[in-house]
Each structure stands twice: as structure tokens, then as C-alpha cells.
Amino acid sequence: CIESEVLSQTVADYCRTHPEYLDTVYLANITSHKFMPKVHPTEALFLLNLCIHHESDKHQSSEDDENVAKDLSLRSRCVEATKNWKVAFGSSVLSNKRKRSRHNDVYSSISFPLKVELFEAALVSANIEYENITEEKDILLEKNVHLQKEIDELSARLVTQSLESKDEIITLKEEML
């Protein structure tokens, strides 16, 4: 599906440079789930805006089974891509310094209900990442405790051997005198 994400970047670049060719049918055709099952997170907001503006999902759903169309619509693929929230939202909402950028312009033009949907998907994804990181941290802490016990045991053994060696050296010195 990496090829699909690269295709979505190419399609987005084309749409940016040739907006005069875009209409509902054309956009639905060039973003069809058959060719582009996944959308790259960097293009999710842009393609989502195009989808809403041109109502391309309405054309797509007329050609597909309605249940299939909803799951494979450009809108749902774009929402899915925003689960990679660090990439999808970039500086548009995550940065303290919101520079004026095309990414920010795209985000600001999205309706509030859709923003809620996007953030819900991103929040669920971020929560899963957090749980995975917490799990990994707990495993590493447990390994760290185990390794610390091993280090303590080895240190104690080394001290014991060192003391035994010291005692042997003292005994040898005494015998030599």
C-alpha cells in the first residue's frame, strides 16, 4: 500500500497544479479506491477538502455498493490516514508556531464537525501509541530490574573473589616470611 500512498501524493500534486481540470467525476476517477486504497497522511487534509468541495464521494457511491462505498470512500480513506496524526496534521494544529502554510490553510477550511471526526480518529490512534509505549516501558523497566539484580550478584561475587584473593595473597606473604 506504500505505492498507493505515493500515488495519492502524485494525485494531490496534480490537483494542486491543474485545478481547472477537476470536477466531481474526474476527481472520483483519479482517487478511486481501486487504484488508491490508501492516502498518504501528508495529503489527507488536502484530498479531503477536494472530496468535500467536489462531492466526489457521491459519484463514487453511485458506482459501488453503498456499504462498500462508505468504507472505501475518499473521505473515509482520508480520515483513516489522519490516524498518523503527527504527519497528517503537521504544523497545522500541533505546532505552537502556526506559520502560514498551505497545510494550515487546508486545515482551517475544514468544517468543525469534520475536524471533530478527524481528531477523534487521531486521538484513538495516539491513545493506542501511548498504550504501546507504556507497555514497552514496563517491559524495559522489568528487564532493567532483572539486569540490576544480575549486576548486584556479579558485583557481590567479584567482591567475594577479590577478598578471597586478598586473603590468599596475605597467607602467601605470611608463609614467605
N, C-alpha and C positions, 0 to 999 in steps of 0.2 A: 504493500500500500504506500510505500515511500514514493513510488513512481506517480501514484495518484496525487499525493501532496505536492510533488514538483509540478505536475500538470496544473494543479489549482493555482500555483504561483504564476505560471505562464499565462493561464487564462486571465487572472487578475491583472497582470501587466498589460495584456492585450486590451482588456476592458478599459483600463486607465488611459491608454494611448489612442483608442478608437471608440470613444463613447457614441459617436454618431451612428455606428452600426448596431448598437444594442437595442433590442426590443424584447418583448416577452418570449416569443418563440425562439429567437436566436439565443438568448441567454439560457433558456431551459435546455436547448440542444447542446450548447458547449459546456454546460455544467451537469449534464446528465449523470446520474448515479452509476450508469452502466460503464462510463469511461472514468469517472472521478468519484469513486466511493468514499474517499476521504478528502478533507480540505486541510491545507496547511494552516496551523494556528495563526501565523502572521497575516493570513489573508481572510480569516474567518469573519471579522467585522466588516471588511470591505465587501466581500461577496454577499454577506447577509444584507447589507444595505442595498446592494443591487437587486437582490432577490425580492426584497420588500418593495422597492421603488418600481420595478418592472413586473411584479406579481408573477414571476416565473414559475413558482410552485403551483399556481393554478393551472398553468398549461401542462406541467409535468403530471399533475394528478389526473388530468383528463385522459392521459395516455396510459396510465398504470392503474392497477387495482388500488382502490382508495386506502386500504390498510397498509399496503406495501409502500404506496406513495408517501404517506405520512412519515414512516420510518426512514425512508430514503430521500426525502425532500432536501433541497439545498439548505433550507432553513435548519432542519434537524442536523444535517452534517456540519453546518457552521457552529451550531450550539455545541455539538459533540467536540469540535475542535477547540472550543474555548475551555474545555476541561484542562487543557495545557495552558493554564491561566497566566503563568509567568511570560510565556511567549505571546499568547493571544492579546493580552491587554497591555503589555509593554509599558510604555510611559504614559499611556492614555489615562490610567487611573491609579497605577501603582507607584508612581514617582511623586516625590514631594515637589519636584520642579517640573511642572507640567508645561513643557515647551510647546509652542505652537507647531504642530506637525500634522501630516495628513492622517496619521493614526488617530490623533486626538480629535480631529475634525470628524472622522468617521464615527468614532465613539459618541461624540456629542450629538450626532444626528439620530441616534437610535432612540426609539420610544422608551419611556420608563418601564412599562410592563415587560418589554423585551429585555431591558437591562436587568430586571429582577430575575428573569429566567436564566440569562447568561451568568449572572453572579451566583445563582443557586447551583448551577452546574459546576462553576468554578469552585465554589465553596465545598461542595461534596467532594470534588477531586482533591482540593487542598486538605480536607479532613482525612481522606484516605492516605495521602502522602504523610501527613502528620502521624497518623497511627502506625504506618510502616516505619517511620523514622524512630518513633518511640519504642517500637518493638525491637528494632535493630540496636538502639541504645541500651535497652535492658539486656539483650543478649551479650553485647560488648561489656557491659558492667559485670555481668555474671562471669564472663571469661576473665576479666580483669581481676576479680576476687580470687578465682581459681589460680591464675598465674601468680598473684601476690602470695598465696599460700605456698605455692611451689618455690618461689624465691625465698620466702622465710625458711622453709625446710632446708633448702640448699645452703642458705647462709648459716643456719644452725649446724648443719653437717660440716661445713667448711671451718667454722669456729672450733667445733669439737676436734676435727682432724688437725687443725693448727695447734690447738692446745696439746693434743697427743704428741705431735711432732716436737713441740717445745719441751714437753716432759722427757721425750726420748733424747733430745739434744742435751738437756741438763744431766740426765742419767749418764750419757756418754762422757760428758765433761768430768763428772764426778769420778767415773771409773778411770779416766786418764790421769787424774791427779792422784 
